[in-house]
Amino acid sequence: MLLSINWLENDWWYALPLVIVISLVYAATRHEQLVPILRHALRVGMWIVGFMAVVLLVLVLLSWQTAEKPFEPASGQLPDGQQAAGAT
């Protein structure tokens, strides 16, 4: 998903206009002149993208960790009464 061959049709492109608009509006509520607004918007946009990247990394790591280890009850007994593989 993240390394899609057709990157122009990736859903991540929806985040770009949202980050731009949110950072510009937030910066415009703090400043009145154009140059400080753009400077602040750039910093806020970088902060938002960095935060989104950290959240994505955490979710990917959690997904990878749970995909590697399937759930197995401690008793070795499955909910339907069958014995888990490798349980004695």
PDB file with SEQRES, HELIX, SHEET and CRYST1 records, atoms N, CA, C and O in Angstrom:
SEQRES   1 A   88  MET LEU LEU SER ILE ASN TRP LEU GLU ASN ASP TRP TRP          
SEQRES   2 A   88  TYR ALA LEU PRO LEU VAL ILE VAL ILE SER LEU VAL TYR          
SEQRES   3 A   88  ALA ALA THR ARG HIS GLU GLN LEU VAL PRO ILE LEU ARG          
SEQRES   4 A   88  HIS ALA LEU ARG VAL GLY MET TRP ILE VAL GLY PHE MET          
SEQRES   5 A   88  ALA VAL VAL LEU LEU VAL LEU VAL LEU LEU SER TRP GLN          
SEQRES   6 A   88  THR ALA GLU LYS PRO PHE GLU PRO ALA SER GLY GLN LEU          
SEQRES   7 A   88  PRO ASP GLY GLN GLN ALA ALA GLY ALA THR                      
HELIX    1 AA1 TRP A    7  GLU A    9  5                                   3    
HELIX    2 AA2 ASP A   11  TYR A   14  5                                   4    
HELIX    3 AA3 ALA A   15  ALA A   28  1                                  14    
HELIX    4 AA4 LEU A   34  GLU A   68  1                                  35    
CRYST1    1.000    1.000    1.000  90.00  90.00  90.00 P 1           1          
ATOM      1  N   MET A   1       0.828  -1.185   0.000  1.00  0.00           N  
ATOM      2  CA  MET A   1       0.000   0.000   0.000  1.00  0.00           C  
ATOM      3  C   MET A   1       0.875   1.251   0.000  1.00  0.00           C  
ATOM      4  O   MET A   1       0.666   2.154  -0.811  1.00  0.00           O  
ATOM      5  N   LEU A   2       1.847   1.309   0.900  1.00  0.00           N  
ATOM      6  CA  LEU A   2       2.662   2.502   1.029  1.00  0.00           C  
ATOM      7  C   LEU A   2       3.572   2.674  -0.180  1.00  0.00           C  
ATOM      8  O   LEU A   2       3.826   3.798  -0.612  1.00  0.00           O  
ATOM      9  N   LEU A   3       4.059   1.579  -0.723  1.00  0.00           N  
ATOM     10  CA  LEU A   3       4.941   1.644  -1.876  1.00  0.00           C  
ATOM     11  C   LEU A   3       4.197   1.200  -3.132  1.00  0.00           C  
ATOM     12  O   LEU A   3       4.664   0.333  -3.871  1.00  0.00           O  
ATOM     13  N   SER A   4       3.053   1.796  -3.357  1.00  0.00           N  
ATOM     14  CA  SER A   4       2.207   1.440  -4.485  1.00  0.00           C  
ATOM     15  C   SER A   4       2.898   1.774  -5.804  1.00  0.00           C  
ATOM     16  O   SER A   4       3.598   2.782  -5.901  1.00  0.00           O  
ATOM     17  N   ILE A   5       2.704   0.935  -6.819  1.00  0.00           N  
ATOM     18  CA  ILE A   5       3.301   1.175  -8.129  1.00  0.00           C  
ATOM     19  C   ILE A   5       2.694   2.418  -8.759  1.00  0.00           C  
ATOM     20  O   ILE A   5       3.419   3.243  -9.316  1.00  0.00           O  
ATOM     21  N   ASN A   6       1.400   2.563  -8.682  1.00  0.00           N  
ATOM     22  CA  ASN A   6       0.729   3.728  -9.258  1.00  0.00           C  
ATOM     23  C   ASN A   6       0.521   4.765  -8.153  1.00  0.00           C  
ATOM     24  O   ASN A   6      -0.564   4.852  -7.577  1.00  0.00           O  
ATOM     25  N   TRP A   7       1.549   5.543  -7.863  1.00  0.00           N  
ATOM     26  CA  TRP A   7       1.532   6.469  -6.730  1.00  0.00           C  
ATOM     27  C   TRP A   7       0.618   7.665  -6.940  1.00  0.00           C  
ATOM     28  O   TRP A   7       0.311   8.361  -5.972  1.00  0.00           O  
ATOM     29  N   LEU A   8       0.170   7.935  -8.156  1.00  0.00           N  
ATOM     30  CA  LEU A   8      -0.739   9.052  -8.384  1.00  0.00           C  
ATOM     31  C   LEU A   8      -2.159   8.739  -7.915  1.00  0.00           C  
ATOM     32  O   LEU A   8      -2.942   9.653  -7.661  1.00  0.00           O  
ATOM     33  N   GLU A   9      -2.490   7.468  -7.801  1.00  0.00           N  
ATOM     34  CA  GLU A   9      -3.825   7.072  -7.346  1.00  0.00           C  
ATOM     35  C   GLU A   9      -3.837   6.666  -5.874  1.00  0.00           C  
ATOM     36  O   GLU A   9      -4.801   6.059  -5.408  1.00  0.00           O  
ATOM     37  N   ASN A  10      -2.783   6.992  -5.148  1.00  0.00           N  
ATOM     38  CA  ASN A  10      -2.682   6.643  -3.742  1.00  0.00           C  
ATOM     39  C   ASN A  10      -3.577   7.548  -2.900  1.00  0.00           C  
ATOM     40  O   ASN A  10      -3.679   8.745  -3.171  1.00  0.00           O  
ATOM     41  N   ASP A  11      -4.225   6.983  -1.882  1.00  0.00           N  
ATOM     42  CA  ASP A  11      -5.128   7.746  -1.014  1.00  0.00           C  
ATOM     43  C   ASP A  11      -4.401   8.757  -0.137  1.00  0.00           C  
ATOM     44  O   ASP A  11      -5.036   9.655   0.416  1.00  0.00           O  
ATOM     45  N   TRP A  12      -3.094   8.631   0.000  1.00  0.00           N  
ATOM     46  CA  TRP A  12      -2.333   9.574   0.824  1.00  0.00           C  
ATOM     47  C   TRP A  12      -2.355  10.986   0.257  1.00  0.00           C  
ATOM     48  O   TRP A  12      -2.082  11.937   0.988  1.00  0.00           O  
ATOM     49  N   TRP A  13      -2.672  11.150  -1.018  1.00  0.00           N  
ATOM     50  CA  TRP A  13      -2.715  12.487  -1.632  1.00  0.00           C  
ATOM     51  C   TRP A  13      -3.847  13.330  -1.057  1.00  0.00           C  
ATOM     52  O   TRP A  13      -3.809  14.556  -1.167  1.00  0.00           O  
ATOM     53  N   TYR A  14      -4.854  12.706  -0.445  1.00  0.00           N  
ATOM     54  CA  TYR A  14      -5.933  13.475   0.185  1.00  0.00           C  
ATOM     55  C   TYR A  14      -5.437  14.251   1.400  1.00  0.00           C  
ATOM     56  O   TYR A  14      -6.030  15.268   1.763  1.00  0.00           O  
ATOM     57  N   ALA A  15      -4.381  13.799   2.023  1.00  0.00           N  
ATOM     58  CA  ALA A  15      -3.852  14.474   3.208  1.00  0.00           C  
ATOM     59  C   ALA A  15      -3.126  15.763   2.853  1.00  0.00           C  
ATOM     60  O   ALA A  15      -3.078  16.681   3.673  1.00  0.00           O  
ATOM     61  N   LEU A  16      -2.564  15.856   1.662  1.00  0.00           N  
ATOM     62  CA  LEU A  16      -1.773  17.034   1.278  1.00  0.00           C  
ATOM     63  C   LEU A  16      -2.573  18.338   1.318  1.00  0.00           C  
ATOM     64  O   LEU A  16      -2.126  19.280   1.972  1.00  0.00           O  
ATOM     65  N   PRO A  17      -3.728  18.445   0.657  1.00  0.00           N  
ATOM     66  CA  PRO A  17      -4.470  19.706   0.752  1.00  0.00           C  
ATOM     67  C   PRO A  17      -4.969  19.983   2.166  1.00  0.00           C  
ATOM     68  O   PRO A  17      -5.059  21.141   2.573  1.00  0.00           O  
ATOM     69  N   LEU A  18      -5.291  18.943   2.912  1.00  0.00           N  
ATOM     70  CA  LEU A  18      -5.731  19.143   4.293  1.00  0.00           C  
ATOM     71  C   LEU A  18      -4.623  19.730   5.160  1.00  0.00           C  
ATOM     72  O   LEU A  18      -4.866  20.645   5.947  1.00  0.00           O  
ATOM     73  N   VAL A  19      -3.414  19.211   5.018  1.00  0.00           N  
ATOM     74  CA  VAL A  19      -2.281  19.731   5.790  1.00  0.00           C  
ATOM     75  C   VAL A  19      -2.004  21.174   5.397  1.00  0.00           C  
ATOM     76  O   VAL A  19      -1.741  22.008   6.263  1.00  0.00           O  
ATOM     77  N   ILE A  20      -2.056  21.478   4.118  1.00  0.00           N  
ATOM     78  CA  ILE A  20      -1.790  22.843   3.653  1.00  0.00           C  
ATOM     79  C   ILE A  20      -2.837  23.809   4.205  1.00  0.00           C  
ATOM     80  O   ILE A  20      -2.486  24.864   4.733  1.00  0.00           O  
ATOM     81  N   VAL A  21      -4.098  23.463   4.089  1.00  0.00           N  
ATOM     82  CA  VAL A  21      -5.168  24.360   4.538  1.00  0.00           C  
ATOM     83  C   VAL A  21      -5.144  24.523   6.055  1.00  0.00           C  
ATOM     84  O   VAL A  21      -5.274  25.638   6.559  1.00  0.00           O  
ATOM     85  N   ILE A  22      -4.980  23.432   6.778  1.00  0.00           N  
ATOM     86  CA  ILE A  22      -4.964  23.517   8.240  1.00  0.00           C  
ATOM     87  C   ILE A  22      -3.796  24.366   8.718  1.00  0.00           C  
ATOM     88  O   ILE A  22      -3.962  25.200   9.607  1.00  0.00           O  
ATOM     89  N   SER A  23      -2.610  24.163   8.136  1.00  0.00           N  
ATOM     90  CA  SER A  23      -1.456  24.939   8.585  1.00  0.00           C  
ATOM     91  C   SER A  23      -1.588  26.411   8.213  1.00  0.00           C  
ATOM     92  O   SER A  23      -1.174  27.274   8.987  1.00  0.00           O  
ATOM     93  N   LEU A  24      -2.156  26.720   7.044  1.00  0.00           N  
ATOM     94  CA  LEU A  24      -2.350  28.125   6.667  1.00  0.00           C  
ATOM     95  C   LEU A  24      -3.379  28.810   7.560  1.00  0.00           C  
ATOM     96  O   LEU A  24      -3.167  29.944   7.989  1.00  0.00           O  
ATOM     97  N   VAL A  25      -4.471  28.146   7.841  1.00  0.00           N  
ATOM     98  CA  VAL A  25      -5.501  28.749   8.696  1.00  0.00           C  
ATOM     99  C   VAL A  25      -4.977  28.937  10.116  1.00  0.00           C  
ATOM    100  O   VAL A  25      -5.202  29.981  10.730  1.00  0.00           O  
ATOM    101  N   TYR A  26      -4.285  27.941  10.635  1.00  0.00           N  
ATOM    102  CA  TYR A  26      -3.735  28.068  11.980  1.00  0.00           C  
ATOM    103  C   TYR A  26      -2.724  29.208  12.054  1.00  0.00           C  
ATOM    104  O   TYR A  26      -2.739  29.988  13.006  1.00  0.00           O  
ATOM    105  N   ALA A  27      -1.848  29.310  11.061  1.00  0.00           N  
ATOM    106  CA  ALA A  27      -0.847  30.379  11.052  1.00  0.00           C  
ATOM    107  C   ALA A  27      -1.507  31.741  10.880  1.00  0.00           C  
ATOM    108  O   ALA A  27      -1.048  32.725  11.460  1.00  0.00           O  
ATOM    109  N   ALA A  28      -2.572  31.813  10.095  1.00  0.00           N  
ATOM    110  CA  ALA A  28      -3.255  33.089   9.875  1.00  0.00           C  
ATOM    111  C   ALA A  28      -3.981  33.570  11.128  1.00  0.00           C  
ATOM    112  O   ALA A  28      -4.246  34.764  11.267  1.00  0.00           O  
ATOM    113  N   THR A  29      -4.303  32.661  12.034  1.00  0.00           N  
ATOM    114  CA  THR A  29      -4.935  33.104  13.280  1.00  0.00           C  
ATOM    115  C   THR A  29      -3.904  33.663  14.250  1.00  0.00           C  
ATOM    116  O   THR A  29      -4.271  34.284  15.248  1.00  0.00           O  
ATOM    117  N   ARG A  30      -2.623  33.453  13.974  1.00  0.00           N  
ATOM    118  CA  ARG A  30      -1.558  33.934  14.858  1.00  0.00           C  
ATOM    119  C   ARG A  30      -0.877  35.203  14.338  1.00  0.00           C  
ATOM    120  O   ARG A  30      -0.329  35.977  15.123  1.00  0.00           O  
ATOM    121  N   HIS A  31      -0.909  35.417  13.031  1.00  0.00           N  
ATOM    122  CA  HIS A  31      -0.193  36.546  12.420  1.00  0.00           C  
ATOM    123  C   HIS A  31      -1.108  37.289  11.457  1.00  0.00           C  
ATOM    124  O   HIS A  31      -2.137  36.763  11.032  1.00  0.00           O  
ATOM    125  N   GLU A  32      -0.725  38.515  11.116  1.00  0.00           N  
ATOM    126  CA  GLU A  32      -1.528  39.304  10.176  1.00  0.00           C  
ATOM    127  C   GLU A  32      -0.809  39.554   8.854  1.00  0.00           C  
ATOM    128  O   GLU A  32      -1.462  39.792   7.837  1.00  0.00           O  
ATOM    129  N   GLN A  33       0.511  39.505   8.848  1.00  0.00           N  
ATOM    130  CA  GLN A  33       1.260  39.758   7.620  1.00  0.00           C  
ATOM    131  C   GLN A  33       1.576  38.439   6.917  1.00  0.00           C  
ATOM    132  O   GLN A  33       1.654  37.379   7.537  1.00  0.00           O  
ATOM    133  N   LEU A  34       1.758  38.547   5.582  1.00  0.00           N  
ATOM    134  CA  LEU A  34       1.885  37.344   4.757  1.00  0.00           C  
ATOM    135  C   LEU A  34       3.152  36.539   5.057  1.00  0.00           C  
ATOM    136  O   LEU A  34       3.083  35.315   5.174  1.00  0.00           O  
ATOM    137  N   VAL A  35       4.286  37.188   5.181  1.00  0.00           N  
ATOM    138  CA  VAL A  35       5.545  36.449   5.368  1.00  0.00           C  
ATOM    139  C   VAL A  35       5.540  35.651   6.682  1.00  0.00           C  
ATOM    140  O   VAL A  35       5.892  34.471   6.668  1.00  0.00           O  
ATOM    141  N   PRO A  36       5.151  36.258   7.818  1.00  0.00           N  
ATOM    142  CA  PRO A  36       5.089  35.432   9.043  1.00  0.00           C  
ATOM    143  C   PRO A  36       4.046  34.312   8.953  1.00  0.00           C  
ATOM    144  O   PRO A  36       4.239  33.241   9.529  1.00  0.00           O  
ATOM    145  N   ILE A  37       2.954  34.551   8.240  1.00  0.00           N  
ATOM    146  CA  ILE A  37       1.942  33.495   8.065  1.00  0.00           C  
ATOM    147  C   ILE A  37       2.547  32.315   7.316  1.00  0.00           C  
ATOM    148  O   ILE A  37       2.380  31.167   7.728  1.00  0.00           O  
ATOM    149  N   LEU A  38       3.247  32.589   6.218  1.00  0.00           N  
ATOM    150  CA  LEU A  38       3.828  31.499   5.428  1.00  0.00           C  
ATOM    151  C   LEU A  38       4.921  30.767   6.195  1.00  0.00           C  
ATOM    152  O   LEU A  38       5.020  29.543   6.114  1.00  0.00           O  
ATOM    153  N   ARG A  39       5.746  31.508   6.943  1.00  0.00           N  
ATOM    154  CA  ARG A  39       6.799  30.872   7.743  1.00  0.00           C  
ATOM    155  C   ARG A  39       6.189  29.953   8.810  1.00  0.00           C  
ATOM    156  O   ARG A  39       6.618  28.813   8.990  1.00  0.00           O  
ATOM    157  N   HIS A  40       5.192  30.473   9.502  1.00  0.00           N  
ATOM    158  CA  HIS A  40       4.541  29.683  10.549  1.00  0.00           C  
ATOM    159  C   HIS A  40       3.795  28.491   9.936  1.00  0.00           C  
ATOM    160  O   HIS A  40       3.802  27.397  10.502  1.00  0.00           O  
ATOM    161  N   ALA A  41       3.161  28.697   8.799  1.00  0.00           N  
ATOM    162  CA  ALA A  41       2.440  27.602   8.133  1.00  0.00           C  
ATOM    163  C   ALA A  41       3.394  26.487   7.724  1.00  0.00           C  
ATOM    164  O   ALA A  41       3.047  25.310   7.817  1.00  0.00           O  
ATOM    165  N   LEU A  42       4.587  26.846   7.274  1.00  0.00           N  
ATOM    166  CA  LEU A  42       5.571  25.830   6.899  1.00  0.00           C  
ATOM    167  C   LEU A  42       5.988  25.012   8.125  1.00  0.00           C  
ATOM    168  O   LEU A  42       6.080  23.786   8.054  1.00  0.00           O  
ATOM    169  N   ARG A  43       6.238  25.691   9.245  1.00  0.00           N  
ATOM    170  CA  ARG A  43       6.618  24.974  10.467  1.00  0.00           C  
ATOM    171  C   ARG A  43       5.490  24.077  10.953  1.00  0.00           C  
ATOM    172  O   ARG A  43       5.726  22.928  11.326  1.00  0.00           O  
ATOM    173  N   VAL A  44       4.267  24.596  10.952  1.00  0.00           N  
ATOM    174  CA  VAL A  44       3.120  23.796  11.411  1.00  0.00           C  
ATOM    175  C   VAL A  44       2.880  22.615  10.468  1.00  0.00           C  
ATOM    176  O   VAL A  44       2.589  21.508  10.921  1.00  0.00           O  
ATOM    177  N   GLY A  45       3.001  22.845   9.168  1.00  0.00           N  
ATOM    178  CA  GLY A  45       2.831  21.757   8.201  1.00  0.00           C  
ATOM    179  C   GLY A  45       3.853  20.661   8.392  1.00  0.00           C  
ATOM    180  O   GLY A  45       3.529  19.478   8.297  1.00  0.00           O  
ATOM    181  N   MET A  46       5.097  21.053   8.663  1.00  0.00           N  
ATOM    182  CA  MET A  46       6.140  20.049   8.905  1.00  0.00           C  
ATOM    183  C   MET A  46       5.847  19.274  10.195  1.00  0.00           C  
ATOM    184  O   MET A  46       6.084  18.068  10.265  1.00  0.00           O  
ATOM    185  N   TRP A  47       5.331  19.970  11.214  1.00  0.00           N  
ATOM    186  CA  TRP A  47       4.987  19.317  12.468  1.00  0.00           C  
ATOM    187  C   TRP A  47       3.853  18.310  12.241  1.00  0.00           C  
ATOM    188  O   TRP A  47       3.896  17.197  12.766  1.00  0.00           O  
ATOM    189  N   ILE A  48       2.854  18.694  11.472  1.00  0.00           N  
ATOM    190  CA  ILE A  48       1.714  17.799  11.203  1.00  0.00           C  
ATOM    191  C   ILE A  48       2.170  16.567  10.429  1.00  0.00           C  
ATOM    192  O   ILE A  48       1.789  15.445  10.763  1.00  0.00           O  
ATOM    193  N   VAL A  49       2.986  16.773   9.395  1.00  0.00           N  
ATOM    194  CA  VAL A  49       3.477  15.638   8.597  1.00  0.00           C  
ATOM    195  C   VAL A  49       4.344  14.722   9.453  1.00  0.00           C  
ATOM    196  O   VAL A  49       4.245  13.499   9.348  1.00  0.00           O  
ATOM    197  N   GLY A  50       5.192  15.302  10.298  1.00  0.00           N  
ATOM    198  CA  GLY A  50       6.021  14.491  11.188  1.00  0.00           C  
ATOM    199  C   GLY A  50       5.181  13.677  12.162  1.00  0.00           C  
ATOM    200  O   GLY A  50       5.461  12.503  12.403  1.00  0.00           O  
ATOM    201  N   PHE A  51       4.151  14.305  12.718  1.00  0.00           N  
ATOM    202  CA  PHE A  51       3.258  13.601  13.639  1.00  0.00           C  
ATOM    203  C   PHE A  51       2.540  12.461  12.916  1.00  0.00           C  
ATOM    204  O   PHE A  51       2.420  11.359  13.451  1.00  0.00           O  
ATOM    205  N   MET A  52       2.064  12.729  11.698  1.00  0.00           N  
ATOM    206  CA  MET A  52       1.388  11.680  10.927  1.00  0.00           C  
ATOM    207  C   MET A  52       2.342  10.534  10.604  1.00  0.00           C  
ATOM    208  O   MET A  52       1.937   9.372  10.606  1.00  0.00           O  
ATOM    209  N   ALA A  53       3.604  10.852  10.328  1.00  0.00           N  
ATOM    210  CA  ALA A  53       4.598   9.818  10.027  1.00  0.00           C  
ATOM    211  C   ALA A  53       4.859   8.946  11.255  1.00  0.00           C  
ATOM    212  O   ALA A  53       4.998   7.729  11.129  1.00  0.00           O  
ATOM    213  N   VAL A  54       4.927   9.555  12.435  1.00  0.00           N  
ATOM    214  CA  VAL A  54       5.144   8.779  13.660  1.00  0.00           C  
ATOM    215  C   VAL A  54       3.950   7.864  13.927  1.00  0.00           C  
ATOM    216  O   VAL A  54       4.126   6.697  14.276  1.00  0.00           O  
ATOM    217  N   VAL A  55       2.742   8.388  13.765  1.00  0.00           N  
ATOM    218  CA  VAL A  55       1.543   7.567  13.968  1.00  0.00           C  
ATOM    219  C   VAL A  55       1.510   6.420  12.957  1.00  0.00           C  
ATOM    220  O   VAL A  55       1.181   5.287  13.309  1.00  0.00           O  
ATOM    221  N   LEU A  56       1.851   6.717  11.697  1.00  0.00           N  
ATOM    222  CA  LEU A  56       1.901   5.660  10.678  1.00  0.00           C  
ATOM    223  C   LEU A  56       2.923   4.596  11.044  1.00  0.00           C  
ATOM    224  O   LEU A  56       2.650   3.403  10.905  1.00  0.00           O  
ATOM    225  N   LEU A  57       4.090   5.007  11.507  1.00  0.00           N  
ATOM    226  CA  LEU A  57       5.124   4.057  11.891  1.00  0.00           C  
ATOM    227  C   LEU A  57       4.655   3.163  13.039  1.00  0.00           C  
ATOM    228  O   LEU A  57       4.880   1.953  13.013  1.00  0.00           O  
ATOM    229  N   VAL A  58       4.007   3.749  14.041  1.00  0.00           N  
ATOM    230  CA  VAL A  58       3.496   2.960  15.166  1.00  0.00           C  
ATOM    231  C   VAL A  58       2.451   1.961  14.685  1.00  0.00           C  
ATOM    232  O   VAL A  58       2.470   0.800  15.093  1.00  0.00           O  
ATOM    233  N   LEU A  59       1.541   2.401  13.824  1.00  0.00           N  
ATOM    234  CA  LEU A  59       0.504   1.492  13.325  1.00  0.00           C  
ATOM    235  C   LEU A  59       1.087   0.374  12.467  1.00  0.00           C  
ATOM    236  O   LEU A  59       0.639  -0.769  12.554  1.00  0.00           O  
ATOM    237  N   VAL A  60       2.077   0.692  11.642  1.00  0.00           N  
ATOM    238  CA  VAL A  60       2.717  -0.337  10.812  1.00  0.00           C  
ATOM    239  C   VAL A  60       3.437  -1.348  11.704  1.00  0.00           C  
ATOM    240  O   VAL A  60       3.354  -2.554  11.473  1.00  0.00           O  
ATOM    241  N   LEU A  61       4.146  -0.854  12.724  1.00  0.00           N  
ATOM    242  CA  LEU A  61       4.841  -1.776  13.623  1.00  0.00           C  
ATOM    243  C   LEU A  61       3.863  -2.656  14.392  1.00  0.00           C  
ATOM    244  O   LEU A  61       4.107  -3.852  14.558  1.00  0.00           O  
ATOM    245  N   LEU A  62       2.761  -2.080  14.863  1.00  0.00           N  
ATOM    246  CA  LEU A  62       1.752  -2.887  15.554  1.00  0.00           C  
ATOM    247  C   LEU A  62       1.130  -3.913  14.621  1.00  0.00           C  
ATOM    248  O   LEU A  62       0.899  -5.056  15.017  1.00  0.00           O  
ATOM    249  N   SER A  63       0.860  -3.517  13.398  1.00  0.00           N  
ATOM    250  CA  SER A  63       0.283  -4.432  12.416  1.00  0.00           C  
ATOM    251  C   SER A  63       1.260  -5.556  12.091  1.00  0.00           C  
ATOM    252  O   SER A  63       0.867  -6.717  11.986  1.00  0.00           O  
ATOM    253  N   TRP A  64       2.525  -5.208  11.935  1.00  0.00           N  
ATOM    254  CA  TRP A  64       3.553  -6.199  11.608  1.00  0.00           C  
ATOM    255  C   TRP A  64       3.734  -7.171  12.768  1.00  0.00           C  
ATOM    256  O   TRP A  64       3.886  -8.375  12.557  1.00  0.00           O  
ATOM    257  N   GLN A  65       3.718  -6.649  13.990  1.00  0.00           N  
ATOM    258  CA  GLN A  65       3.915  -7.500  15.160  1.00  0.00           C  
ATOM    259  C   GLN A  65       2.749  -8.461  15.340  1.00  0.00           C  
ATOM    260  O   GLN A  65       2.965  -9.630  15.662  1.00  0.00           O  
ATOM    261  N   THR A  66       1.523  -8.000  15.142  1.00  0.00           N  
ATOM    262  CA  THR A  66       0.381  -8.889  15.314  1.00  0.00           C  
ATOM    263  C   THR A  66       0.252  -9.869  14.162  1.00  0.00           C  
ATOM    264  O   THR A  66      -0.301 -10.954  14.346  1.00  0.00           O  
ATOM    265  N   ALA A  67       0.743  -9.524  12.983  1.00  0.00           N  
ATOM    266  CA  ALA A  67       0.678 -10.441  11.849  1.00  0.00           C  
ATOM    267  C   ALA A  67       1.677 -11.582  12.019  1.00  0.00           C  
ATOM    268  O   ALA A  67       1.446 -12.680  11.512  1.00  0.00           O  
ATOM    269  N   GLU A  68       2.773 -11.342  12.717  1.00  0.00           N  
ATOM    270  CA  GLU A  68       3.798 -12.371  12.899  1.00  0.00           C  
ATOM    271  C   GLU A  68       3.418 -13.395  13.956  1.00  0.00           C  
ATOM    272  O   GLU A  68       3.820 -14.555  13.867  1.00  0.00           O  
ATOM    273  N   LYS A  69       2.643 -12.979  14.962  1.00  0.00           N  
ATOM    274  CA  LYS A  69       2.311 -13.869  16.071  1.00  0.00           C  
ATOM    275  C   LYS A  69       0.801 -14.078  16.131  1.00  0.00           C  
ATOM    276  O   LYS A  69       0.085 -13.217  16.643  1.00  0.00           O  
ATOM    277  N   PRO A  70       0.305 -15.196  15.623  1.00  0.00           N  
ATOM    278  CA  PRO A  70      -1.134 -15.443  15.720  1.00  0.00           C  
ATOM    279  C   PRO A  70      -1.530 -15.696  17.176  1.00  0.00           C  
ATOM    280  O   PRO A  70      -0.731 -16.179  17.978  1.00  0.00           O  
ATOM    281  N   PHE A  71      -2.760 -15.363  17.491  1.00  0.00           N  
ATOM    282  CA  PHE A  71      -3.261 -15.533  18.859  1.00  0.00           C  
ATOM    283  C   PHE A  71      -3.379 -17.006  19.199  1.00  0.00           C  
ATOM    284  O   PHE A  71      -3.942 -17.792  18.437  1.00  0.00           O  
ATOM    285  N   GLU A  72      -2.842 -17.368  20.351  1.00  0.00           N  
ATOM    286  CA  GLU A  72      -2.992 -18.728  20.852  1.00  0.00           C  
ATOM    287  C   GLU A  72      -3.257 -18.650  22.347  1.00  0.00           C  
ATOM    288  O   GLU A  72      -2.452 -18.076  23.080  1.00  0.00           O  
ATOM    289  N   PRO A  73      -4.351 -19.205  22.811  1.00  0.00           N  
ATOM    290  CA  PRO A  73      -4.660 -19.136  24.239  1.00  0.00           C  
ATOM    291  C   PRO A  73      -3.585 -19.834  25.073  1.00  0.00           C  
ATOM    292  O   PRO A  73      -2.943 -20.772  24.602  1.00  0.00           O  
ATOM    293  N   ALA A  74      -3.394 -19.383  26.294  1.00  0.00           N  
ATOM    294  CA  ALA A  74      -2.380 -19.959  27.179  1.00  0.00           C  
ATOM    295  C   ALA A  74      -2.690 -21.413  27.510  1.00  0.00           C  
ATOM    296  O   ALA A  74      -1.775 -22.204  27.738  1.00  0.00           O  
ATOM    297  N   SER A  75      -3.956 -21.767  27.538  1.00  0.00           N  
ATOM    298  CA  SER A  75      -4.329 -23.138  27.899  1.00  0.00           C  
ATOM    299  C   SER A  75      -4.116 -24.119  26.752  1.00  0.00           C  
ATOM    300  O   SER A  75      -4.133 -25.333  26.959  1.00  0.00           O  
ATOM    301  N   GLY A  76      -3.917 -23.600  25.550  1.00  0.00           N  
ATOM    302  CA  GLY A  76      -3.785 -24.479  24.402  1.00  0.00           C  
ATOM    303  C   GLY A  76      -5.121 -24.942  23.868  1.00  0.00           C  
ATOM    304  O   GLY A  76      -5.175 -25.702  22.901  1.00  0.00           O  
ATOM    305  N   GLN A  77      -6.192 -24.499  24.480  1.00  0.00           N  
ATOM    306  CA  GLN A  77      -7.535 -24.891  24.084  1.00  0.00           C  
ATOM    307  C   GLN A  77      -8.156 -23.760  23.259  1.00  0.00           C  
ATOM    308  O   GLN A  77      -8.158 -22.607  23.690  1.00  0.00           O  
ATOM    309  N   LEU A  78      -8.671 -24.080  22.101  1.00  0.00           N  
ATOM    310  CA  LEU A  78      -9.337 -23.100  21.265  1.00  0.00           C  
ATOM    311  C   LEU A  78     -10.778 -22.938  21.722  1.00  0.00           C  
ATOM    312  O   LEU A  78     -11.308 -23.822  22.395  1.00  0.00           O  
ATOM    313  N   PRO A  79     -11.433 -21.816  21.369  1.00  0.00           N  
ATOM    314  CA  PRO A  79     -12.807 -21.571  21.839  1.00  0.00           C  
ATOM    315  C   PRO A  79     -13.803 -22.661  21.470  1.00  0.00           C  
ATOM    316  O   PRO A  79     -14.764 -22.884  22.206  1.00  0.00           O  
ATOM    317  N   ASP A  80     -13.596 -23.346  20.344  1.00  0.00           N  
ATOM    318  CA  ASP A  80     -14.562 -24.378  19.933  1.00  0.00           C  
ATOM    319  C   ASP A  80     -14.220 -25.752  20.506  1.00  0.00           C  
ATOM    320  O   ASP A  80     -14.821 -26.749  20.107  1.00  0.00           O  
ATOM    321  N   GLY A  81     -13.257 -25.820  21.441  1.00  0.00           N  
ATOM    322  CA  GLY A  81     -12.947 -27.074  22.098  1.00  0.00           C  
ATOM    323  C   GLY A  81     -11.814 -27.849  21.445  1.00  0.00           C  
ATOM    324  O   GLY A  81     -11.366 -28.849  22.005  1.00  0.00           O  
ATOM    325  N   GLN A  82     -11.339 -27.429  20.291  1.00  0.00           N  
ATOM    326  CA  GLN A  82     -10.245 -28.125  19.613  1.00  0.00           C  
ATOM    327  C   GLN A  82      -8.931 -27.809  20.307  1.00  0.00           C  
ATOM    328  O   GLN A  82      -8.806 -26.820  21.029  1.00  0.00           O  
ATOM    329  N   GLN A  83      -7.961 -28.674  20.069  1.00  0.00           N  
ATOM    330  CA  GLN A  83      -6.629 -28.492  20.654  1.00  0.00           C  
ATOM    331  C   GLN A  83      -5.786 -27.638  19.710  1.00  0.00           C  
ATOM    332  O   GLN A  83      -5.806 -27.855  18.499  1.00  0.00           O  
ATOM    333  N   ALA A  84      -5.035 -26.657  20.257  1.00  0.00           N  
ATOM    334  CA  ALA A  84      -4.162 -25.813  19.454  1.00  0.00           C  
ATOM    335  C   ALA A  84      -2.983 -26.623  18.948  1.00  0.00           C  
ATOM    336  O   ALA A  84      -2.572 -27.589  19.591  1.00  0.00           O  
ATOM    337  N   ALA A  85      -2.431 -26.237  17.793  1.00  0.00           N  
ATOM    338  CA  ALA A  85      -1.291 -26.931  17.218  1.00  0.00           C  
ATOM    339  C   ALA A  85      -0.103 -26.830  18.157  1.00  0.00           C  
ATOM    340  O   ALA A  85       0.212 -25.736  18.624  1.00  0.00           O  
ATOM    341  N   GLY A  86       0.551 -27.917  18.442  1.00  0.00           N  
ATOM    342  CA  GLY A  86       1.720 -27.937  19.307  1.00  0.00           C  
ATOM    343  C   GLY A  86       1.393 -28.055  20.780  1.00  0.00           C  
ATOM    344  O   GLY A  86       2.305 -28.203  21.594  1.00  0.00           O  
ATOM    345  N   ALA A  87       0.130 -27.995  21.151  1.00  0.00           N  
ATOM    346  CA  ALA A  87      -0.252 -28.122  22.565  1.00  0.00           C  
ATOM    347  C   ALA A  87      -0.313 -29.598  22.946  1.00  0.00           C  
ATOM    348  O   ALA A  87      -0.704 -30.444  22.143  1.00  0.00           O  
ATOM    349  N   THR A  88       0.069 -29.882  24.148  1.00  0.00           N  
ATOM    350  CA  THR A  88       0.061 -31.282  24.598  1.00  0.00           C  
ATOM    351  C   THR A  88      -1.048 -31.539  25.576  1.00  0.00           C  
ATOM    352  O   THR A  88      -1.201 -32.662  26.056  1.00  0.00           O  
TER     353      THR A  88                                                      
END                                                                             
